[in-house]
Amino acid sequence: MSEAQQLYLDDLHVGQRFKSGSYLMEAARIKEFAAEFDPQPFHLDQVAAEASIFRGLAASGWQTAAVAMRLLVAGGLPFADGIVGLGGEIAWPKPTRPGDTLQVESEIIEITPSRSKPQQGIVTVRSTMFNQDREAVYLLTAKLLVLRRPRGK
């Protein structure tokens, strides 16, 4: 990302929106992630997944969150000095499935400049990841540390 596209606290305003690129969720990657990080049958095995509450193979919510992070870092939230999380609230309203094409849309909902550290502030961002049918599969409201533009930039 070029320097011109990187945003500082001074560049942001409440209501500002951002949209990421897209990501295709593949069955093999779902099973690979689950085998290492979330080895539950409905993430690993098609037959077991069909018999589960999901009625089919579903990605781990943590994989869905990891994909959202990748999309945000790749340009969905073009913050200078990176996306530094301070905490948040996550929800997975629908499962992510093999073949889903995912995209994140984010909105700044609050900006609080720091009184004790004037070079930074806290930005609250609400992000929703949609599948190709515009169904929300991931919701995140996060508080992020964002720096002010350094002098001379």
N, C-alpha and C positions, 0 to 999 in steps of 0.2 A: 504494500500500500504506500502510495506516495505521501510525502510530508503534507502536501496540500489537503489530502483527504482525511488526515488525522485530526480529530476534534478534541479540544480542551474544554474544561469547565466553562470558560468564557464564551464558548461557541454554542452552548446548549441552552434550550428553553423548554419549559413545560409544554407538553403537547407535541413536541418534535417526534417524528416517526422514522423508523428505519426498517428496511426489508433485506433479508439475507438472500444468498444464492440458494440452490436446492441440493438435496442429497437423496439418492435412491437407496432404500433399505432392502438389502438382499437377504434371502433365507440363510445362505451359508454364513454370512457375517453375524446374523442373529444367533445362530447356534454356536459359532466360534466365541463370541462375546460371553454368552451364557455359560459355556463350558468352563471358562476361566473365572468369571465374576459372579454369576447368578445361576448356578446349576440346578434349576428347577425343571421338571418334566415339560411344562407348557412352553418353555423357551428352547428346549433341546430336541423334542421328539414330536413329529407330526401326529402320530396316533394318540399319544398321551394328551397333546394339545387339543385335539378334537373332542376328547372326553372331558376336558377341563371347563371351567367357567368361561374361558376365552373362546371356546368352540373353534379353535384353530391356532396355529403358531402365532405367538405374540413376542415381540421384542421385550427385553427387560426394560423397565422404566429407567434404569440407570444408563442403559445404552442409548435410549431416547434422549436423556439429559446430556450425554456425552456428544451425541450428534448435534444437539442444539448449541452446545458450547463451541463445537468446531465451526458451525455456520456463523455464529456471532463473531468469533475471532477472525474468520476469513472475510469479514466485511460487513456483517450484520449490525455491529456496533463499533464503528470506526474510532474508538477512543485512543488518543495518544497515550503511550506508555502502557497499553494493554487494558484488559478487563479484570479489575481487581475486586473480587467479591468480598463483602463483609457479612453476608447472611441473606437469607431469603425464605420464601415459601413456595413449595413445588406441588403441583397436582398433575395427574395423568387421567384426564376425563375419558379417553378412549384408548384402546391398545394400538400400538404401532405394529403394522403387519408387513410381511414380505411383499415387495413390490410398491410399497408406499413411497411417494416422492414428497419429501418434507421441505418446508420453508418456514423461517421464523420471521415474525413481524413484531417489532418492539416499539414502545412509546415511553417517553420520559414523563413520569407523573409527579415527580417532586425533585427539587434541587435545594440543597442546604449547604451554603458555603460554611466552612469551618471558621469559628471565631478564634480558636486557639492556634490553628495552623492555616494561615491565610493563603498558602500556596495550594490548598486542596479543598475539596468539598465532597459531600455525599449525594449521589444521584440515585433516585429510586426509579427503576425501569420495570415495566410490565411487558413480558415477552410471551407470545403465543406461537407454538409451532403447529402448523396445519399440515394435513396430508393433501393429496391431490384433489380430494372432494371438499376441501375447505372445512374439514372436521378437525377440531382442536384435539391434539394428542398429548400436548404438554403445555403447562402454564407455569410461568415463573415470575414472581415479583421479587426483585433483588435490590439490595442496597449495594452500590458500587462506589469505590473510592476513585475520584477523578481529579486529576491535577489541573491547576491553572496553567495557562500558557507562560513559558519562561520568558523573561525579559529578552527583547531582541528577536523574538520569533513571531 
